[in-house]
Amino acid sequence: MSFEVIRTRRKTVALIINSEGELIVRAPLQTPNSYIEDLVIKKADWIRQTQERIRERNLLYPSLLCREGEWFPYLGQDYQLEFHDYTGQIRLNDDRLLVPHGIDDVKATLILWYKSKAKEVIAKRLDLYSKRLGLEYKAMRITNASRRWGSCSTKGTVNFSWRLVMCPLQVIDYVVIHELCHLKHHNHSQEFWQIVGEYMPDYQIHRKWLADNQRIMDILQ
């Protein structure tokens, strides 16, 4: 099993499967090669299963051309694009993403639809968890970020990529809680993760989902 080792001043060894299904090992500077090799062997089943999931995701979501029959995710479910004889907005119907015939730029129209849905869905989750956590934000922005799901400024503005609305609702909730907690700790310290864990004990599951499905960011580039 091939893998890349990146040594830094970190304290622990981490196994990471990137969006292309490649295994990357991040390790402290003095970690013996034998320890790394033994760990990879020990985690071989998990590595293969994760790589297979990512390969399947990459096959389902290649660089899409916004043609009929292609699949697009929304709130963690997959919808097949279908052009339809009606006037109006994009609609969801069962497992279909219905787009009116005659649109000149389907990609731009889809992005506008996603942005609208992201603003609607994320705003509701943000207000919900802001009240639960007792953390007030100054403003919310839906951004075009293609490498970060969310961010929080020191002035209290929380930002979310519109692509986040492609993810399951629980994953959206994790990102919302994550950014709200940055209002209190503008870092990823132990104290920060303790607060995240208080309000979402299973946050690591959703954090891993985002890592495994990073390629979603590239669907409508």
GULONU-970889 format. One line per 4 residues: their letters; for each residue x negated, y, z negated of C-alpha. Coordinates in nm, 3 decimals, decimal comma. Example, Ala and Ser with C-alpha at 12.3 -4.5 7.8 and 13.67 -1.06 7.14 Angstrom:
as) -1,230 -0,450 -0,780 | -1,367 -0,106 -0,714
//
This chain:
msfe) 0,000 0,000 0,000 | -0,158 0,326 0,113 | -0,140 0,642 -0,094 | -0,308 0,979 -0,145
virt) -0,459 1,079 -0,479 | -0,461 1,443 -0,584 | -0,662 1,517 -0,899 | -0,589 1,829 -1,104
rrkt) -0,610 1,944 -1,466 | -0,275 1,786 -1,544 | -0,238 1,555 -1,845 | -0,040 1,265 -1,699
vali) -0,026 1,052 -1,385 | 0,275 1,105 -1,157 | 0,389 0,895 -0,860 | 0,562 1,106 -0,597
inse) 0,733 0,996 -0,276 | 0,748 1,296 -0,043 | 1,018 1,375 0,211 | 0,837 1,167 0,474
geli) 0,830 0,859 0,250 | 0,458 0,887 0,173 | 0,325 0,797 -0,172 | 0,122 1,068 -0,347
vrap) -0,042 1,011 -0,683 | -0,112 1,319 -0,893 | -0,361 1,239 -1,167 | -0,587 1,405 -1,427
lqtp) -0,943 1,468 -1,313 | -1,102 1,180 -1,504 | -0,843 0,909 -1,437 | -1,018 0,587 -1,323
nsyi) -0,930 0,456 -0,978 | -0,860 0,115 -1,133 | -0,591 0,266 -1,357 | -0,423 0,432 -1,061
edlv) -0,433 0,114 -0,853 | -0,285 -0,093 -1,139 | -0,007 0,163 -1,187 | 0,082 0,156 -0,816
ikka) 0,097 -0,225 -0,824 | 0,314 -0,216 -1,138 | 0,554 0,031 -0,976 | 0,550 -0,137 -0,634
dwir) 0,920 -0,233 -0,637 | 1,029 0,120 -0,730 | 0,798 0,268 -0,465 | 0,934 0,043 -0,187
qtqe) 1,296 0,105 -0,286 | 1,244 0,481 -0,294 | 1,062 0,481 0,040 | 1,345 0,282 0,196
rire) 1,607 0,527 0,069 | 1,411 0,817 0,213 | 1,366 0,641 0,549 | 1,741 0,580 0,564
rnll) 1,808 0,945 0,479 | 1,563 1,060 0,748 | 1,736 0,843 1,007 | 2,074 0,984 0,909
ypsl) 1,953 1,344 0,901 | 1,696 1,404 1,173 | 1,660 1,751 1,323 | 2,025 1,790 1,415
lcre) 2,137 1,961 1,735 | 2,492 2,032 1,610 | 2,644 1,793 1,860 | 2,963 1,596 1,819
gewf) 2,907 1,272 1,631 | 2,623 1,400 1,411 | 2,661 1,373 1,035 | 2,643 1,666 0,793
pylg) 2,647 1,651 0,411 | 2,875 1,855 0,189 | 2,896 1,808 -0,190 | 2,713 1,479 -0,155
qdyq) 2,948 1,329 0,104 | 2,873 1,284 0,474 | 3,105 1,426 0,739 | 3,089 1,360 1,111
lefh) 3,107 1,666 1,335 | 3,407 1,659 1,568 | 3,528 1,933 1,800 | 3,899 1,993 1,773
dytg) 4,172 2,172 1,969 | 4,279 2,438 1,723 | 4,191 2,796 1,640 | 4,062 2,904 1,305
qirl) 3,793 2,800 1,062 | 3,590 2,484 1,017 | 3,787 2,221 0,827 | 3,721 1,894 0,645
nddr) 3,955 1,605 0,717 | 3,877 1,265 0,566 | 3,520 1,200 0,682 | 3,534 1,452 0,968
llvp) 3,390 1,801 0,989 | 3,630 1,963 1,234 | 3,497 2,251 1,441 | 3,714 2,445 1,690
hgid) 3,629 2,404 2,058 | 3,477 2,698 2,240 | 3,233 2,824 1,976 | 2,926 2,965 2,146
dvka) 2,678 2,902 1,864 | 2,783 2,596 1,662 | 2,472 2,602 1,445 | 2,521 2,964 1,339
tlil) 2,889 2,897 1,270 | 2,805 2,594 1,054 | 2,551 2,794 0,856 | 2,808 3,067 0,791
wyks) 3,056 2,802 0,676 | 2,800 2,647 0,441 | 2,710 2,990 0,300 | 3,075 3,068 0,234
kake) 3,128 2,735 0,058 | 2,805 2,775 -0,140 | 2,912 3,116 -0,269 | 3,252 2,977 -0,370
viak) 3,134 2,653 -0,533 | 2,815 2,773 -0,700 | 2,976 3,089 -0,840 | 3,235 2,876 -1,022
rldl) 2,973 2,639 -1,165 | 2,751 2,930 -1,265 | 3,030 3,105 -1,455 | 3,126 2,775 -1,622
yskr) 2,777 2,695 -1,749 | 2,687 3,054 -1,829 | 2,970 3,052 -2,083 | 2,880 2,707 -2,217
lgle) 2,515 2,795 -2,262 | 2,580 3,146 -2,384 | 2,332 3,283 -2,130 | 2,434 3,588 -1,930
ykam) 2,294 3,657 -1,584 | 2,292 3,994 -1,410 | 2,378 3,882 -1,057 | 2,397 3,581 -0,828
ritn) 2,257 3,566 -0,475 | 2,300 3,300 -0,207 | 1,975 3,290 -0,011 | 1,828 3,135 0,303
asrr) 1,554 2,963 0,104 | 1,442 2,643 0,277 | 1,191 2,517 0,021 | 1,346 2,609 -0,315
wgsc) 1,693 2,508 -0,431 | 1,710 2,793 -0,679 | 1,515 3,059 -0,864 | 1,559 3,314 -1,141
stkg) 1,410 3,663 -1,154 | 1,281 3,829 -1,468 | 1,559 4,087 -1,422 | 1,829 3,822 -1,467
tvnf) 1,926 3,756 -1,106 | 1,980 3,388 -1,025 | 1,930 3,279 -0,665 | 2,050 2,965 -0,491
swrl) 1,984 2,833 -0,143 | 2,307 2,785 0,050 | 2,175 2,437 0,130 | 2,241 2,340 -0,232
vmcp) 2,611 2,298 -0,147 | 2,513 1,995 0,061 | 2,422 1,816 -0,264 | 2,650 1,626 -0,506
lqvi) 2,829 1,844 -0,760 | 2,630 1,701 -1,054 | 2,307 1,792 -0,875 | 2,439 2,145 -0,819
dyvv) 2,520 2,161 -1,191 | 2,164 2,058 -1,274 | 2,016 2,336 -1,059 | 2,259 2,589 -1,209
ihel) 2,167 2,485 -1,565 | 1,799 2,483 -1,471 | 1,807 2,842 -1,346 | 2,021 2,965 -1,636
chlk) 1,767 2,820 -1,881 | 1,500 3,026 -1,706 | 1,678 3,333 -1,842 | 1,541 3,224 -2,179
hhnh) 1,213 3,063 -2,072 | 1,052 3,184 -1,749 | 0,834 2,873 -1,729 | 0,855 2,495 -1,734
sqef) 0,733 2,452 -2,090 | 0,841 2,177 -2,325 | 1,083 2,423 -2,485 | 1,241 2,491 -2,146
wqiv) 1,301 2,123 -2,071 | 1,439 2,068 -2,420 | 1,710 2,326 -2,353 | 1,789 2,173 -2,014
geym) 1,812 1,831 -2,179 | 2,048 1,958 -2,447 | 2,309 2,055 -2,190 | 2,233 1,782 -1,935
pdyq) 2,073 1,477 -2,099 | 2,050 1,290 -1,767 | 1,893 1,583 -1,577 | 1,597 1,369 -1,467
ihrk) 1,831 1,162 -1,248 | 1,944 1,473 -1,062 | 1,592 1,615 -1,047 | 1,478 1,293 -0,883
wlad) 1,769 1,305 -0,637 | 1,652 1,646 -0,519 | 1,297 1,516 -0,473 | 1,418 1,210 -0,280
nqri) 1,648 1,418 -0,059 | 1,427 1,718 0,011 | 1,472 1,660 0,384 | 1,825 1,801 0,356
mdil) 1,653 2,140 0,354 | 1,552 2,081 0,717 | 1,893 1,986 0,861 | 1,985 2,331 0,994
q) 1,647 2,499 1,044
//
